[in-house]
Amino acid sequence: MASSWCKISPTIIPCLLVFFLIVSSSVSQSHASSESSDFHATNQTLRPEKELQKLKFIKSHCVFSHLQPAFDHPLLKGQKPLDPPERPKGHKQHSGMVAEDFQLWRMSGESCPEGTVPIRRTTEQDMLRASSVRRFGRKVRRHVRRDSSSNGHEHAVGYVSGEEYYGAKASINVSPELYGDNYPRFFTYWTTDAYQATGCYNLLCSGFVQTNNKIAIGAAISPTSSYGGGQFDISLLVWKHGNWWLEFGSGILVGYWPSFLFTHLRDHASMVQFGGEVVNSRPSGTHTSTQMGSGHFAGEGFGKASYFRNLQVVDWDNSLIPLSNLKVLADHPNCYDIQGGINNVWGNYFYYGGPGRNVRCP
């Protein structure tokens, strides 16, 4: 698995669909006597196939927002998603924000109705890739160390520590292992005990509350960068305003993690890490050939190596500010490395990544 990050039930759907159909049927019956003369005119504009396709799409993708997995949590039962919070000061919402159709599933123009959220369905193939049903959607357990190489997790990260942090601005995440393909994906993960018993990816357990009906967490994203060609990046902002909120691009609010989920992060963070992670899970005795980032080392620079740029944190005053004293670390530099820098255009940045197994990383 390769990923980039910034740390700090299908059975319901048929019932929802029946509800929609019952409502439509009741309305039609209650007005049948008064509107029978308009039936033929209305029928000329009806498109049953299109409507059925839309209902089929809703059945396979959309769930009422107050029935999403987060609200299975005892402390959230009976509640609804919160209203948007105040953004950090200094956060610019550009008029040319990235469109919400950056994900492949949105290319057809489909979206979920207001009051619902899109949820990627778990397939049989997804379950078969997991080590067990109970562990599906969870990361491999590991001990937490900044330079951890235990349990096969290898990193190339930039980090800051020593202050109280109330958020951070980050970039794209890539996670092919969970879904068994090579598409980069927009995903989330949370845990309160270093992956031992709590937490999961995306909406696979009660935790993250999604508020956006046009973004499917865990879905493939497009366009992607190409070696020596066009470069594309996305920005992510996580900040604390009561709860920990997540924003994509410049103004697209995705949802939030309730603060009661956490212990050390209940009030603020003491460290922020940006970077890449690879799971070296091959049992053959040789290092995995899983690539991090673009699969090229940091020294190749722009257009070839992956990067994070304009790294910022949110301070106690809810202000977005540049990083100070950014440090970089690669725990297996012959496999994946990292190089940091700062300039007037990109602010704090770093290039990172690598090919995995090579002559220097057998």
N, C-alpha and C positions, 0 to 999 in steps of 0.2 A: 504494500500500500504506500502511495506517496500522497502527501497532503501539504497544504500551506495554510497557516492559521495565524490568528492573533489571540493569545490566551487571556487573558485575564480570566372501528372494526367493520370490516366489510359488511357485517351483518346489519349494521345500522342503516346502510344506504337504501336497501329495498324498502324499508319502512319510511324513509324520507320521501322516496319516490311515490309511494302509495299516498302519502299525505298530500303531495302536490296534486296528484290525480283526483283525489277525493274533493279537494277544494275546488278544482276546476269543474268537476261534475256537479257539485252542489250549486255553484253559481249558475251554471247553465240551466239546471232544473228550475231554480227559483225565478228565472227570467224567461222561461220557455214560452209562456202564454203571451207575454207582452212583446217579445222580440222575434216571434216566428216569421214575421214578414221580412225581417232583415237577414234571414238565414242564408238565402241564396247569394246575396251580395257579399256577406262575410265569407262564405265558403269559397268564393272565387279567389280570395286572397290567402286562404289557408294553405300552408305547405306542410302536410303531414310528415313527409320524409325528413324535412329539415328539422321540424320540431322533435321528432323521435330521435334524430341524431343528437340534438342538443340535450334531450333528457338522458340519452345513453351516456353522453359525455359527463353530465352532472353526476350520474350514478357512479361512474368509474373514477371520478376525480375529486368531487366536492363534498364537503361535510359542513353542517351548520357550525358556525364559529364557536358557539357555546357547548357543542358536543365533541369538540376535538379532544385528543387524548389528555391534554394538560388538565382538563377539568374533571378527570377521574381522581385527581389528587384530593385527599380529604380536606385540605385547607382551601381548595378552589371550587369545591362542589357547589352548584347553584349560582355561581358567579358568571359574569360575562367579560370579554376582553376590555381592558381599560382604554380610555381616550388617550390620544397622543400627548406626550409630555413636551416641556420646553426644551428646545435644542441647545447644545452648548454655545456659549458666546464665542464668536470668531469662526463659527461654522457657516460657510457660504453655501447657499442653495442656488446653484447656477440655473439660469433659464434654460440652458441646453443640457439638462440632466439626462443621464443614461435612461433609455426607454425601458419600460417594464417587460418588454418582449425580448429580453436578452437570453431567455431560456428557450430551448428547442421546442418544447411543447406549446409555446405561445406563438410560434411562427404561423400557425394556421388561423390566428386571430381569436382563438377560443380563450375564455376565462370563466372563472366561477362567479355566480351571481353575488350581489351584495349580501352580506350577512352569512356568507360561507367562506371556507378557506380550501385551497387545493392541497390534497395530501397524496403523495405517491404511494400506490398500493404495493404491499409486500408480496412478492411472487414466490412460487415454490423454489425457483432457482436461487433466489436470495437466501432462503432458509437453508438450502443444501450447502451453500458456501460457508455457513457459520459452523463453528465447532460444536455447538449444541443449540437447541431451541432457546434455552435460558440465556445464553450468551449472545444471541443474535442482536445486532445493533449496538453492541458494546465493544470498547477497545480491549485489547489484551491487558491483563493486570500487570502493573509494574510499580516499582518503588520510585518515588519522585525525587529526582536529582536534576539540577539545572543542566548538567552535562550527561544525563542518563544514557547509558548504552545497555541497560539491563533489559532482558526479555526481547532483545532484538530491535528496540526502538533507537533510531539514530537521527541526529538533529544537526541542522545548521541554522543558528538563530542569532538575532540581534535582540538585546534586552536592556532594560533600565531597572534600577532598584534603589531603595533607600528613601523614597518619598511615599506620600499617600496619593494613590492614583484612582481617579474616578471614571476612567474610560480611556480609550485609545482608538486611533484611526488606523485601519489596516488595509489588506488587499485580498486578492482571490484565493480560494481554497481549491485543492484538487484531491479527489479520493476515489480512485478506480476500484479498489479491492472490494468495498462493500457491495457494489453493484455488478462487478464482473465485466466491466468494459473499460475503454480508455478515454471516455469523455471526461473533461474537467467538470466538476460539479460545485454548486453552491450549497455547502452543508454546514451544520452546526454540531457541536458536541459539548456536553456539560457533565461534570462529576463533582462530588463533594468529598470523596474519600480516595482519591488517586486511583480511580477505576476499579475499586474493589467490589462494591455492591451497588453503587448508585450511578445514575447517569445513562445517557444513550445518545445516539445520533439523531438529529432532526426531531421528528415528532413520534418516535418509536416508543416513547414512554411518557408518563405525565411529568411535565417540566416546562419546556418552552411553550409560550402562548403566542400563536401567530395571529396577527391582526390584518394582514394583507391578503386580498383575494386574487391577486394576479401573479404572485411568486410562489412556486412550489419548492420548498426546501428539500434538497437532495436531487433535484432535477438537473439535467445536463445544461451547460451554458454555451453560448456562441455569440460572437466569433471568438476564435482563439488565435494566439500569436503563432508565427511560423519562423523557423530558423533563417536568419538573414532576410526576413520579409517584414510584413506588417506586425506591429506590436500593439496588443490590446491589454488594458488593465481595468480593473474595477476597484472602487474604494468601499471599505466597510468601516463603519463607526459603531463602537460599543461604548455606552456611557451609562452612568448611574443617575437615575432620577426617581428615587424611591425603589424602583426595580432596575435591573440591568437591561437596557433597551438596545436593539440592533437596527441599524439603518444601512441600506444599500445605496450606493451612488450618492447623489446630492438631493436627498429629500424623500426617498422611498422607504418608509418605515415598514419593517418586516414583522416585529413583535418584541417580546421581552421574556427574560427569565425572572420569575418572582424571587425577590431577595431572600425569602424565608428558606429557599432551597439550600442556601450556603451558610457556612460558618465563618471562615476567614474572609469571605467576600461579602458578608452581610452589609458591611459599611463601606469598605473600600478595598483596593488591592495594594500590596506592598511591592509587587514586581509586575512588569509587563514584558512579554516575549513575543517577538514576531519571527516567522521563519518557516522552515520546512522540516517535515518528519517523514521517515521511511521505516517500515517494518521489515527487518531482515529475517523473513520467516522461512526461507528455503532450507530444507533439511539435508541437502546434498553435501554439506561440509564446505561449500564455497559461498562467497558472499552473493547476495541477491543482485540481479541485474536490473532491479527496479530503479528507475530514474527519479531523481528529485528535481523539481522545476522543469527546465527544458531538457535536462539530461546532459548539460554542459557546465563545466566549471566556471566559477565566478570571474576568473581572469579573462574570459573571452569577451566580457562586456556587453554593451547594448546591442540588441538584435540577435544575440546568441545565448546569453545567460539570462535566467529569470531574475527579477528584481522586486524589491519593495521600495517605495519612494514616499516622500512627504510624510514621514512618520511623526505622529503627534500623540500627545496624551491630554486627558482632561484633568484639570486641577481641582482643588477644594472649592473654588469659586465658580465651578461649572464653565470654565474657560478652556478652549482648545488651544494648546500651546505646543511649540516645537520641542522635541526631545533634547535633553541635555545629558552629556556623558553616555552616549550610546556605546555599548560594548557588543562585540561579535564573538561567536564561539561555534566551532565545528568539532564534534567529538570523534569523527572519523574523516579527517581532511583528505585522505587519499581516495576516499569514496565520494564524499560530498564536502564542498568547502564554501567559504563566505568571505566577502570583502566589503567593508563599509566605507562611506564617504559622506561629504556634505557640500552642497553648492547652492547658488542663489535660485535655481530653477526647481530642483528636486528636493531642496531642504536636506534632511537626514535621509539617507538611502543605503541600500546594500544590494549587491548581486550575490546570488547563492545557487547551489545545486551541484549536480554531478551525475555521472553515468552509473554509479554503483560499481559492480564488478569490472575491473580492468587490470592491467599489468601491475599497477601499484596497489590494487585492492583485490587480492585473489579470493 
